[in-house]
Amino acid sequence: MIKPMRQVRPSYFQIQFLMTTGILALLSICSSVHAQERESQGWLFISHTQKISERFDVLLDAQVRTADHFDYANTLLLRTGLGYIFNKNHGVVLGYAYKGDREKVAADYEFTHENRIYQQYLHQFKLSKTEMQLRGRLEQRWVKDGSVDFSQRLRLFVSAQIPLFSDTAFTKGVYAGVQNEVYLNIMNRHHVNNSVFDQNRTFFSVGYRWSKAIDSEIGYMHWYQKEMEENFRRNVIQLQITTNF
């Protein structure tokens, strides 16, 4: 959303955020050893940020996911938001997201719909040439599966883009991507999985930066999700395209 311009040393807040997400990720990976179900999926994720003024921009995301063994497209996620930019490193977003799922049952499909409102804080900075992101997102969720159930979830996200073969300013070239996101149910968890811990996603990728405005990457995601009756460990191949104009 915001492109950082200056290098800084990690602050106390940044170190604590990284340590918290790292510990939660480690705990979830250890727990995933006992996951009962394993699946393989493919995801296409397109993310665009459009600057509309010096202080405001608009976020537009679209994501398509496949069912197990890449069988069919079963999830569509659409997300938008209005962002306010405090400075080159800090910003907030207020937005809405829609998620639709369909599951093949015999010769028919069962559908589940979810509407979300979310509030987000984003902090971006550099460690040497590596571009870092720290993000906190609070979601209010209305899931319709027969009845409509309301819950709230907190998401803690950290990512790094590490230049491998690029120009000095990292405006073009090959990079490695590493990211992790932890999901925590903080309200009405009995409507979800009856647990504070919801899921964890760890993603490793190789990407190419075409310009400061366009990134593309492909990689592997380990997705561990805790459910009411059984837990899932999913192997995901994701193609991601990010634009920022």
Wavefront OBJ file of the C-alpha trace (Angstrom):
o trace
v 0.000 0.000 0.000
v 2.785 2.436 0.978
v 6.294 2.225 -0.424
v 8.977 2.876 2.216
v 11.805 5.178 1.220
v 14.234 5.169 4.099
v 16.168 2.572 6.055
v 15.695 2.351 9.808
v 16.951 0.232 12.621
v 14.324 -2.078 14.125
v 12.501 -0.412 17.003
v 11.304 -2.049 20.212
v 7.786 -2.290 18.721
v 9.087 -3.952 15.546
v 11.165 -6.470 17.494
v 8.218 -7.350 19.774
v 5.876 -7.745 16.811
v 8.330 -10.023 15.017
v 8.931 -12.106 18.148
v 5.191 -12.475 18.852
v 4.299 -13.611 15.341
v 7.363 -15.876 15.256
v 6.457 -17.623 18.518
v 2.819 -18.067 17.473
v 3.921 -19.413 14.090
v 6.296 -21.899 15.716
v 3.558 -23.133 18.057
v 1.119 -23.585 15.189
v 3.668 -25.453 13.046
v 4.412 -27.801 15.950
v 0.666 -28.344 16.446
v 0.152 -29.054 12.750
v 2.114 -32.284 13.077
v -1.072 -33.727 14.593
v -3.357 -32.396 11.845
v -5.777 -35.074 10.704
v -6.455 -33.898 7.144
v -3.992 -32.941 4.415
v -4.962 -31.130 1.230
v -3.281 -29.575 -1.815
v -4.603 -26.369 -3.369
v -3.784 -23.642 -5.876
v -4.390 -19.924 -5.253
v -4.335 -16.893 -7.553
v -4.031 -13.616 -5.627
v -4.182 -10.189 -7.300
v -3.704 -7.102 -5.116
v -3.896 -3.497 -6.331
v -3.460 -0.182 -4.517
v -4.544 3.021 -6.273
v -3.419 6.349 -4.865
v -6.172 8.964 -5.145
v -4.542 11.847 -3.240
v -1.532 12.670 -1.090
v -3.190 11.109 1.974
v -5.696 8.575 0.600
v -5.570 5.430 -1.490
v -7.926 2.569 -2.397
v -7.141 -1.118 -1.872
v -8.577 -3.774 -4.222
v -7.891 -7.513 -3.745
v -9.202 -10.567 -5.604
v -8.348 -14.169 -4.768
v -9.453 -17.470 -6.323
v -8.729 -20.792 -4.584
v -9.139 -24.375 -5.715
v -10.467 -27.373 -3.834
v -8.275 -30.320 -2.823
v -6.056 -31.742 -5.611
v -6.809 -28.618 -7.729
v -10.159 -30.250 -8.514
v -12.294 -27.129 -9.075
v -12.473 -23.451 -8.053
v -14.246 -23.400 -4.703
v -13.467 -20.020 -3.104
v -13.741 -16.417 -4.269
v -12.489 -13.608 -2.027
v -13.075 -9.949 -2.922
v -11.747 -7.187 -0.666
v -11.666 -3.418 -0.862
v -10.724 -0.626 1.502
v -10.015 3.071 1.884
v -6.556 3.812 3.218
v -5.232 6.869 5.031
v -1.470 7.499 4.831
v 0.135 9.099 7.894
v 3.600 9.130 6.302
v 5.849 6.930 4.126
v 5.966 4.162 6.728
v 2.568 4.159 8.477
v -1.000 3.834 7.283
v -4.460 2.579 8.228
v -7.324 1.054 6.227
v -11.074 0.676 6.760
v -12.593 -1.874 4.423
v -15.053 -4.575 3.427
v -14.514 -8.139 2.178
v -16.752 -10.821 0.682
v -15.861 -14.524 0.723
v -17.886 -17.196 -1.057
v -17.218 -20.922 -0.713
v -18.729 -23.865 -2.515
v -18.182 -27.528 -1.685
v -19.011 -30.395 -3.994
v -21.377 -32.861 -2.358
v -22.310 -35.801 -4.601
v -23.480 -34.215 -7.873
v -24.364 -30.839 -6.321
v -22.697 -27.964 -4.452
v -23.195 -26.483 -0.987
v -22.572 -22.756 -0.603
v -21.331 -20.655 2.327
v -21.086 -16.854 2.266
v -19.164 -14.503 4.525
v -19.238 -10.710 4.822
v -16.509 -8.861 6.697
v -15.721 -5.355 7.849
v -12.082 -4.824 8.789
v -9.728 -2.221 10.275
v -6.029 -2.435 9.466
v -2.755 -0.854 10.548
v 0.292 -1.202 8.288
v 3.918 -0.367 9.079
v 6.602 -0.627 6.381
v 10.336 -0.104 6.716
v 13.700 -1.320 5.435
v 16.414 -3.424 7.039
v 19.371 -2.776 4.751
v 17.845 -3.526 1.300
v 15.179 -5.891 2.646
v 11.654 -4.456 2.599
v 9.639 -5.348 5.710
v 5.922 -5.172 6.460
v 4.156 -5.466 9.816
v 0.368 -5.555 9.718
v -2.420 -5.890 12.237
v -5.975 -6.475 10.987
v -9.174 -6.705 13.044
v -12.105 -8.383 11.277
v -15.806 -8.452 12.084
v -17.234 -11.555 10.384
v -20.798 -12.518 9.454
v -20.777 -16.124 8.203
v -23.950 -17.509 6.648
v -24.226 -21.298 6.695
v -27.921 -21.819 7.307
v -27.991 -19.082 9.961
v -25.791 -15.993 10.225
v -23.088 -16.174 12.926
v -21.021 -13.166 14.069
v -17.436 -13.327 15.361
v -14.303 -11.177 15.513
v -10.791 -12.167 14.520
v -7.343 -10.585 14.886
v -4.692 -11.180 12.222
v -0.959 -10.515 12.786
v 1.148 -10.435 9.616
v 4.877 -10.030 8.931
v 6.669 -10.218 5.574
v 10.069 -9.585 4.009
v 11.126 -9.052 0.398
v 14.822 -9.831 0.046
v 16.572 -8.667 -3.178
v 18.636 -11.417 -4.826
v 19.557 -10.068 -8.261
v 18.416 -6.467 -8.590
v 19.573 -2.939 -9.217
v 20.920 -0.886 -6.342
v 17.617 0.821 -5.526
v 15.639 -2.451 -5.855
v 13.353 -0.994 -8.529
v 13.735 -4.087 -10.722
v 15.016 -7.613 -10.257
v 14.612 -11.001 -8.612
v 13.753 -11.304 -4.921
v 12.849 -13.891 -2.290
v 9.689 -13.461 -0.248
v 9.017 -14.745 3.274
v 5.818 -14.088 5.220
v 3.762 -15.415 8.105
v 0.265 -14.601 9.339
v -1.392 -15.751 12.562
v -5.197 -15.666 13.021
v -6.747 -15.385 16.510
v -10.447 -15.543 17.395
v -11.131 -12.838 19.986
v -14.946 -12.811 20.109
v -17.614 -15.539 19.772
v -15.090 -18.253 19.038
v -17.842 -20.824 19.665
v -19.241 -19.731 16.289
v -15.963 -20.676 14.592
v -13.796 -23.455 16.049
v -14.233 -22.891 19.804
v -10.570 -21.890 20.098
v -8.611 -18.635 20.366
v -6.161 -19.963 17.766
v -7.752 -20.082 14.328
v -5.024 -20.659 11.745
v -1.477 -19.907 10.590
v -0.137 -19.329 7.092
v 3.576 -19.423 6.222
v 4.577 -18.482 2.679
v 7.916 -18.757 0.829
v 8.216 -17.363 -2.693
v 10.469 -16.232 -5.529
v 9.409 -13.080 -7.308
v 10.337 -10.572 -9.960
v 9.938 -6.819 -9.567
v 9.139 -5.343 -12.976
v 9.159 -1.797 -11.574
v 8.406 -0.058 -8.272
v 4.725 -0.424 -9.189
v 4.526 -4.120 -10.200
v 5.633 -7.296 -8.400
v 4.883 -10.901 -9.349
v 5.791 -14.008 -7.371
v 5.086 -17.694 -7.062
v 5.654 -19.842 -4.014
v 4.606 -22.427 -1.467
v 2.305 -21.839 1.499
v 1.901 -24.101 4.526
v -1.614 -23.456 5.844
v -2.602 -24.945 9.189
v -6.216 -24.454 10.276
v -7.919 -25.569 13.465
v -11.547 -26.683 13.051
v -14.223 -27.738 15.522
v -13.978 -31.463 14.766
v -10.643 -31.890 12.962
v -7.631 -29.865 11.943
v -6.329 -29.302 8.418
v -2.828 -28.988 7.007
v -2.870 -27.669 3.446
v -0.086 -27.371 0.892
v -0.790 -24.386 -1.342
v 0.894 -23.196 -4.544
v 0.172 -19.480 -4.908
v 0.718 -17.073 -7.794
v 0.568 -13.471 -6.601
v 0.541 -10.220 -8.583
v 0.845 -6.903 -6.717
v 0.427 -3.488 -8.309
v 0.688 -0.021 -6.786
v -0.115 3.099 -8.794
l 1 2 3 4 5 6 7 8 9 10 11 12 13 14 15 16 17 18 19 20 21 22 23 24 25 26 27 28 29 30 31 32 33 34 35 36 37 38 39 40 41 42 43 44 45 46 47 48 49 50 51 52 53 54 55 56 57 58 59 60 61 62 63 64 65 66 67 68 69 70 71 72 73 74 75 76 77 78 79 80 81 82 83 84 85 86 87 88 89 90 91 92 93 94 95 96 97 98 99 100 101 102 103 104 105 106 107 108 109 110 111 112 113 114 115 116 117 118 119 120 121 122 123 124 125 126 127 128 129 130 131 132 133 134 135 136 137 138 139 140 141 142 143 144 145 146 147 148 149 150 151 152 153 154 155 156 157 158 159 160 161 162 163 164 165 166 167 168 169 170 171 172 173 174 175 176 177 178 179 180 181 182 183 184 185 186 187 188 189 190 191 192 193 194 195 196 197 198 199 200 201 202 203 204 205 206 207 208 209 210 211 212 213 214 215 216 217 218 219 220 221 222 223 224 225 226 227 228 229 230 231 232 233 234 235 236 237 238 239 240 241 242 243 244 245
